[in-house]
Amino acid sequence: MILFDSIRTFGSYLILMGRVLSKPQRWSIFFRQTLRETYQLGVNSIPIVLLISFFIGAVICIQMKLNVESPWMPKFVVGYATREILLLEFSSSIMCLILAGKVGSNITSEIGAMRVTQQIDALEIMGVNSANFLILPKIAALMFTIPIMVIFSIAAGTAGAFAIGEFTGIMTPQDLIVGLQYEFNQWYIWCSVIKALFFAFIITSVASFYGYNVKGGSIEVGKASTNAVVSCSVLILFSDMILTQLLMQ
């Protein structure tokens, strides 16, 4: 029974995405909506990304220093390990898991409220492709801003590592710089950006799907938001496993 429900849900998702990924009826309205969603979903998410990345970078630096400290280990290993963790996983996967909770619940609640108040039905009556009108700007906006947030996350995490090293004296900035530069591979940054683009599509499309298909009242909107966040998180982790295997070969 669960298998059939999953297949039915996936089929409904594909049908909705077919409507979403069609040509906008009016490009001027699409660009205006995309700019508004860019501010709401992207710009408003930058402060929480910077804050969390800064403290995570500091915590990673402390943990690496405490657990890797050895007379046989060079001092720059802490900076090297901090850089690898930030580039390969945190600034793409973990950050998008955080955004799934903030952005995903926001999208589901917004579209779900429009569904239960019959605003979406009104758009359909007027001949508007409501799925394309409401969802495509959100997908475009988050996919446009996610590479910027990845770069900001990497920079904030690195700044956190420098700050904790300077504040506590656990390591010198020179040792940290050597570790950050040691065998640096630019492809890792591109891997983070590519993975984040996939995750941004998952967050916006899945959250919109749950909001668009809400049935009932305001209580169902809350349940849909919870289901959307859980589904986004699971799909992000599953996609991360596949993309890491493909991109890191």
KOLROMI-126555 format. One record per residue: x, y, z of N, C-alpha, C, O in turn. Coordinates in steps of 0.02 Angstrom, whole numbers, plus 50000, padded with zeros to 5 digits. Atoms other than C-alpha are relative to their C-alpha. Example, Ala and Ser with C-alpha at 12.3 -4.5 7.8 and 13.67 -1.06 7.14 Angstrom:
BEGIN
500454994150000506154977550390500455006050000500975005950033/499584994149997506844994750357499615005550037499865011050045/
//
This chain:
BEGIN
500424993950000500005000050000500435006350000500305011049964/499554994349998501415011950044500345001149933500445006749911/499674999550065502275007949880499545003249948499765007649911/500484997150047500705011949779499895007550014499845011549968/500084992949982500465028249875500605004149978500535009749955/499404996550020502275033049841500025001049925500215006349901/500014999550073502095029349656499495005149977499625009149931/500524995250017500475039249648500235007250015500105011849976/499754993449982501285053949738500535002449951500545008249931/499474998250048502795053549623499705001849932499935006549899/500334998450063501655053249471499665006850002499715010649954/500314993449993500675068249536500535005549999500425010949972/499454995249999502335077149566500245001349928500355007149910/499774999250069502895074049386499495003949958499685008049917/500524996450037501225080149317500025007450017499975011749974/499964993049980501355096049420500625003449971500585009149949/499394997150028503155098949364499945001149925500245005849898/500124998850071502585097049184499635006549988499775010049940/500364993650005501395111649211500455005850021500425011249992/499574994649975502695121649308500525002049950500645007949939/499434998750044504105120049182499795001549929500144999849881/500234997850066503095126749037500175007449990500395010750037/499834993150016503335143548951499535004750038498925003950035/500444995149966502695158149058499555003649951499755005149895/500484996650044501155166548987500205007249988500095009849933/499764993150008501875183949017500685000650034500734999950095/499324999849974503745186049036500115005750049500495005150097/499914994349955503625203149118499774998350070500105000150119/500265002049934502565196149260500464994850031500584994950091/499555005249974503725181149275500635003150030500845001150085/499394996949974505275192149296499865004150063500275004250109/500184996249941504375203349420499904995350060500124996850116/500105004949947503835188149522500664997050023500774995950082/499355003049983505595180849514500415004750043500745002550091/499644995149960506355196949582499725000250071500105000750120/500314999949934505115197049725500194993850040500354994250099/499835006249966505455178749766500754999750016500944996750066/499284999849986507335181749754500145003550066500565001350105/499924996549937507205194249895499714996050058500034995450111/500345003549945505985183849998500354993550019500444992050078/499705006649986506825166849980500755000250005501044996550045/499284999950002508625171349944500325005150046500695003350092/499694994749961509105188150018499834999350074500275000350117/500205000749930508115185250178500324994050035500324993650096/499685005949971509015168550202500745001050013501054997050048/499284999049993510775175850193500215001050073500724998150093/499784999249931510855181650376500054993550039500544992450075/499975006349963510435164450447500554995549973500864991850012/499455003950029511665156350325500675002450027501094998450046/499384997249975513055168150379500104998350074500654996550095/499945001249928512685165950564500174992850015500644991450053/499875007149987512615146950562500684998049974501044994350007/499355001950030514125145350446500585002550042501084999050050/499464997249959515175156750557500134995650061500704993950075/499915004049940514865146550714500204992849985500584989750022/499815006850019514995129750625500744999849982501104995150000/499294999750016516685134950554500435000350062500954997050066/499634999549937517255139550729500004993350037500524991150062/500055006449965516625123050803500434994749966500764990749999/499605004950037517445112750666500745001050016501114996250027/499304998549985519105121550699500194997550070500724994650079/499875002349932518985117950886500044992350003500504989550033/500025007349998518515099650860500614997049966500904992249991/499425002650035519905096850734500635000950042501064996550044/499414998749959521175104850850500054995250059500594992850076/500015004349942520635094350999500114992749983500414989050022/499995007150017520515077750907500564997949954500724992049948/499475001750048521925078850780500685002050028501205000649998/499374997649972523245086550893500464994250017500294989750057/499515005349990524785075550890500685002649980500745006649933/499334997750020526665078250885500204997649931500665000349900/499855002650066526665068050725499625003649944499765002649885/500424996550049525385079250639500255007249991500395010650040/499834993050011525855095750557499435004550025498855002550025/500504995549971524955110850631499475002249950498925004049970/500484997550049524115115450467499434995149985498984996849948/500525005050013523055099550468499325002550021498815000949990/500644997349976521705108650567499675004449946499085003649932/500264995850053521495121750431499804996049939499304997449907/500165004350058521545108450295499354996250011498934996149966/500615003849986520195097850378499385004650003498855002749978/500554995249998519105113150412499785002049930499185002349916/500164998150069519205118350230499644994449964499154995649929/500315005750035518775100950166499284998950023498844997649982/500685001149974517255099250279499535005449975498975004049954/500424994550023516595116450232499854999449926499275000349905/500105000250073516845114050045499594994049979499134994649938/500295006150027516295096150025499304998650026498894995749990/500665001949973514785094750140499615005850030499035006850012/500414995249963514285109050252499705005349956499095006549959/500244994250038514145123550129499524998149944499235002549913/500505002150050513075113250010499464995950033498884998150036/500505004649975512195098650094499685002450066499075003150069/500274998149935512015104250276499645006749996499125007750027/500324993550008511615122050226499314999349968498835002749988/500645001050034510235116050110499504996350045498904997350038/500455003049951509525105150249499705005450045499125005150064/500254994449959509395120950353499495004149960498975006049986/500464996150042508585130250207499364996249987498834999249976/500615003950009507365115850185499505001550055498905001750043/500444998349945506675120050356499735007149995499145008250008/500224993150003506615138850329499615001549936499045003749939/500304998250064506235140850144499434995149982498904997249958/500505004950018505285124550119499345001050037498815000850006/500624999049962504035127650259499675006549980499055007049979/500284993650023503815145650199499614999149935499065001749928/500335001050065503395140150021499364995950009498844997749981/500595004349991502205126350077499445003850034498865003250015/500514996249964501295137850198499685005249955499075006149956/500274994750044501115151750069499534997149947498974999649939/500415002950053500465140849928499404996250030498854996450002/500555003649968499435130150046499455004750022498865003150016/500514995049980498565145650115499615002549941499015003749945/500354997950061498165151049938499524994649976499004996149948/500435005550020497435133949904499374999750043498814999150016/500585000749956496295133250057499555006249998498965005750014/500424994150007495695151150028499755000949928499465006049912/500265000350068495295146649846500285005349953499985006849902/499674995350045496485159449771500264996449938500244999149883/499755003850058497245145949660499434998249954499504998449893/500585001450042495515140949600499795006149960499595005549903/500174993850035495185159149555500475001249940500255003449887/499524999250055496785159549450499824995249943499864997149884/500185004850051496245143749358499385002249962499345001349901/500614997650033494525151149322500155005649951499835006249898/499804994450044495375166449245500444997649942500655001749901/499615002750055496345154949128500755000450011501134999849963/499294999649985498025156849216500264993250021499944989650059/499675006249979499205142049232500285001350070500845003750078/499824998249931499265143549422500654996750022501044999850058/499385003549980500665130649442500615003749974501095004850010/499454996350030501805139949322500075007050031500625009250044/500014993249974501305157049390500285000450071500635005250088/499814999849930501615152749573500674996750015501054999150058/499445004249980502985139649574500645001549961501185001749991/499394999050041504185143249429500425005950024501035005250027/499574994649973504745160349498500374998150064500935000450074/499675002149939505145152149665500604995549983501144996250012/499455004450020506205138649581500565004149970501155003149988/499494995950032507115151449473500365004450051500975005250047/499704995449951507405163149620500504996450045501064998950056/499555003449954508165150349738500604997049963501154997049990/499435002750038509225142249602500485005649979501075004349968/499574994350016509875159549558500425002250059501005004050051/499654997449940510355164249737500404994750037500834996450077/499665005149961510965147349801500764999949989501124998850038/499274999750006512725148749723500315005750042500855004950070/499754994449959512925165649810500014998050073500494999650109/500025002149930512395158049976500544994850015500804994750071/499465004849990513645143849953500665003650011501045001950057/499384996249993515075156249929500015003750067500525003850101/500044996549936514475166550078500104995150058500434996950108/499935004949947514375150750183500734997950009500974997350065/499295001849997516155145650140500405005650032500825004450076/499634994249973516795163150178499855000950075500315002250114/500174999149930515845164350343500294994450043500524995850099/499705005549963516425147050399500755001050009501024999650063/499284998649995518225151750360500145005750050500615005450089/499924994449952518015168150455499904997650071500245000050117/500115002749933517335158450604500614996250025500784996650084/499395003649980518875147250604500565004850019500915003850068/499504994949984520015162450599499855003450067500295004450108/500204996449940519025171050737500134995850063500404998450112/499915004249941519065156250857500744998750012500974998250069/499295000949992520905153450823500335006150032500775005450074/499714993849973521315171650861499765001350071500145003650113/500304998549935520135172851011500264995350054500404997550110/499795004949949520665156851099500744998549998501024996050046/499295001450006522445155551035500164992749989500734990650000/499875007150010522245137150990500454998949939500774993649934/499545000650056523175140350827500105006949969499675011349976/499834993550028524005154650735499665000849931499524995849897/500294999050066523235162650580500454997449944500204995349892/499545002350052524795157950483499924992449988499914990249931/500115007250007524545139350518499334998549966499284993949925/500665001050030522705140750471500025001649925499724998149885/499954998150071523125149650307500364994549960500164992849905/499645005550035524385136050262499554994149989499554991149936/500455005650007523075122750295499455001349949499264996749912/500524998350049521755131850193500264999749929499884998149882/499714999950067522935133150046500304993349979500444992349920/499655006350013523675115650058499604995649951499034993749966/500315004350051523265105349901499285002149985498834997949981/500684997450014521765116449863499784997849931500154998549882/500295002350063520645109449727499395004249984498885003850020/500564995650017519515122049641499374996249983498824998949990/500585003950019518365108149582499534998950059498924998050049/500425001049941517735106049760499495005650008498925004450029/500484994449998516945123349753499454999049949498865000149963/500505001350052516085118949589499554994250020498954994450006/500415005549976515495102649667499475002550049498895000550046/500474997249952514695112349810499455003949965498865003349983/500494996050036513835124249689499524995649961498924996749961/500425004550040513205110249576499514996250044498924995750029/500455003649954512515100249722499475004750028498885002850034/500484995249972511695115849795499465001849950498895002949969/500514998650051510815119249629499484994449998498884995849994/500475005649998510045101849632499575000450063498964999250060/500374999849937509555103949814499505005850000498955005150028/500474994350004508765121049779499384998149960498825000049978/500585002350039507665113149646499564995350041498954995650039/500375004749958507175099249766499595003850052499005002450061/500354996449947506725111449905499395003749973498845003050000/500564995950025505655123049799499464995749968498874997049978/500505003950036504805109849692499604995550047498994995150042/500355004549954504395097549832499575003950048499005002150061/500404995849955503825111149952499395002849965498855003149994/500574997450039502735118749816499494994549986498894995849988/500465005650012502005101649776499554998750059498944997950051/500415001349941501435098949954499525005750014498955004550034/500454994449990500725116449967499445000349949498875001949965/500484999650054499855115549799499454994850007498884995949985/500485005549994498975099249843499684999450069499424994250087/500325000149935498365103950016499244999449992498945002649949/500735000749999496575098450051499765000850072500034997750117/500254998949933495585104550199500105007250022500065011849982/499944993349972495875119350313500715001650022501204998849997/499344997649979497295127950404500414994650036501024994750033/499645005449967497725112350505500384995849949500954993749962/499675003950053498125103050344500595003749971501075000549948/499434996150024499275117250292500614998750044501174997950020/499455001549954500315114250448500284993149990500884992149992/499775006950012500385095550416500394999649934500904996249930/499655000050064500885098750235500705003050007501175000649975/499354996949989502305110150293500494995150032501074994750013/499585005049967502965096550408500214994549951500804992649949/499855005350048502845083250272500495002549946500934998849924/499564997350051503705094850148500725000450025501194998549989/499334999449973505195098150262500334993150007500924992249991/499735006849993505405079550301500194997149932500734994349924/499875002750066505275074650118500605003349968501025000049937/499434996450028506495088250064500654997650032501154996649997/499405002149965507755082750196500224993149977500824992049965/499835006850022507675064450145500265000149929500764996849913/499794999750070507815068549960500685003449992501075001549949/499354996750003509275080249990500564995250020501084994949987/499505004849978510235066850085500114994549948500674992549935/499955005250051509845053749953500365002749938500794999349910/499684997050058510345065549812500735001550013501155001049969/499314998549982511925070449905500444993849992501014994349968/499625006250008512485052249908500144998649926500704996849909/499925001450071512205050349720500465005249967500925003449930/499604994750031512945067249670500734999750022501185000949982/499305000649977514485064749778500374994549963500954995349944/499695005550037514815048149695500155001949928500675000049901/499914998150070514605055749521500535005549992500935005249945/499564994250008515565071949549500714999050025501175002350002/499355000949968517015065449653500404994249970500924992549997/499645005650030517535051049540500635002549965501014998649936/
//
